[in-house]
Amino acid sequence: MAEEKEEEKAQENSDNQKSKYIKIIKRVVQIVIAVLLLYLVFDLFWTETTLDTLRNVNVSFFILAIVFHLIALGVVAYRFKMLIEFKVKTTYKNVYWANLYGMLMGEVTPGKSGYFLCVLPLERKGIKKRISLSCLIIIQVMDFILRGAIGIFAVIYFTLYLQAIPLSESTWYIVISVGLIVLFLLGFYILMYTSLPVRFLKRFNIPYKEKMLNGLEILHDTRTATRGRIWEILILTVLAWVLTGFRWVFIGYAFGLDLPIIAYLLLQPLITLVSFIPITIGGLGLLEGGVVKALNLLGVSEGKALAFVLGDRVAVVAAEAAGIKEHKFK
């Protein structure tokens, strides 16, 4: 019996080591891809215009962009707190700093998955991981549904009003946007209002099964609690989008871009979706390339568009940097 336990322990240690090496290899590959993409973006789009635009930045507008991002983060934190308090009492201060930490970690992890690390400082404040994770699932689904809806309006606006996208291509963009909304709504409905995920988990022996079942239980409890206040959460989601969009507005003003405000509001949630593709750290290279090409379609020179997206990266990190205080250094 003792020998069997020793063998099981040895096997477990071996599996943990393999898993650790696989994670390291994946991270190295993602960093390499990010570096290659950034090199490609800079090689293709960096010009003297980029350097001149960066040199002549309007500092007042740049600071306003940071302020608007901080206000947007404050709204996101309040929405998060509202959801958490359906299960357990907490303070806005605790949630705000945890959310800020999660946002910062999202900037340095693939697919912005590091945002979910905001559960760690909350756990140290007495909030169980399964509660905060279930709230994050609701938040993320609502965000993606909103992004899909905005995507449809963005394609229609850029096609019919600005005539920046050919009509033949816009049809595919609309179909993709509608498809994404339907998929997220379907997934949200299945998670929140059916027993299918629970039945699936009980049928198969998969890792972290009990934790996932507990999470679904909390998710269903949260659904019941939020039923009467879902419109408040939706309004906060829209408000956060508008405030984040105005971050782009002021970054645009700071670097001398001449675009209508509605263009920034529609582009920001749509283009930043590429950051969630988990092949590079924080969407590095992907976001830069996507923003440059999108702004170029609207008549902004590639050099100036590159300055815009670099400035936005700096503004975001500057606003979120204080969140590092929530990191538990060993």
WOTAMO-V159210 format. One record per helix or strand. SS is the DSSP state (h for helix, s for strand). FROM is the first residue (numbers start at 1). TO is the last residue. If there is no record, write none. Layout:
SS_FROM_TO ; SS_FROM_TO
This chain:
h_2_45 ; h_48_55 ; h_59_84 ; h_92_106 ; s_110_110 ; h_113_124 ; h_129_161 ; h_167_193 ; h_196_203 ; h_209_254 ; h_261_276 ; s_281_281 ; h_286_297 ; h_302_326
